Amino acid sequence: MKRLLYFVLLLAGFSAIHSCKDLLDEDGNPLVDLNNNSGLIGPRALYREITDADTIAEYHYNGLLLSRVIRNHASITDVTFSGDKVSTINFRGFLDMDGDGILDKDSTSFTQLFTYGNTGRLESISENRSVFKRGAPTPQVPLGPFALLKKTKSLFNLEYDASTAKYKAITMRTGTEVSGTQFAYTAYSKTNYDYVGDNVSNVVKQSGLIGAGDVFGTPTEKLGYAYSSYDAQISAYTLLPFAYKVSVLISTSKNDLKSLILSPNSPKRMSTSDLMLSIPAPVVFSTDYRYDPQTYVTKGFGTNFIYKPL
């Protein structure tokens, strides 16, 4: 029931209707006017995702390269490139780690380092994460001070299909750092992706504990996500780097519903299922999209996409 509530709350963020007007970016450049749907001519960048309640994300650039993403509650992601490839991502802010649809009060910071193979494909991501818990309030500090709760290390290994070169799986190992003891990975997850054409059609994620000898135990959780009825237009997320999109998906264990960001087109239906049940009962969500004259999505699942010229 808690998992169902999480997905309902998550999609509620996609389903609000926003009334938009002419906007400027941080440099004073005009953005797409969603009222007249005029669109942009020439190169563009994704600038904002908004609903009637909040700005979901605001994207900033250093020239043509993504440099910073500001999310609600002032969570900040800094993106560093080496040449044309993402090399480091630093996050500080608040996440919904327990999947209840509400950002945690605990603060999180992490650094992710990206490693590429000889072919230039992203092969692995190593992460160091710290979680800070807010303590009890005092007369001097009504909200209470933050103190380090735990530190974790994680390693993500990516796999690609040999015949299509498509990204097909990611395996995570994670563990908690304990002072005075040798670090060991204690939990895992494995996520597999299937495609129809270039679009993600199914995602299956299973998670469990790691035993002696780095042996993966029997999964204790198995979730499925499905995407269908894709359009033939251009998804706003095609304007973001692949490495950044993977970082978004692995930032929490509950973000896999957002796997549509990997697709060049946009699904009109998506669903999630608890595959540990003998008879899974998918929870289904659907939408219609709006587009500008250059066929970029301007609205879907209630999220408005605002672009800026490059």
Disulfide bonds with the S-S distance in Angstrom:
none
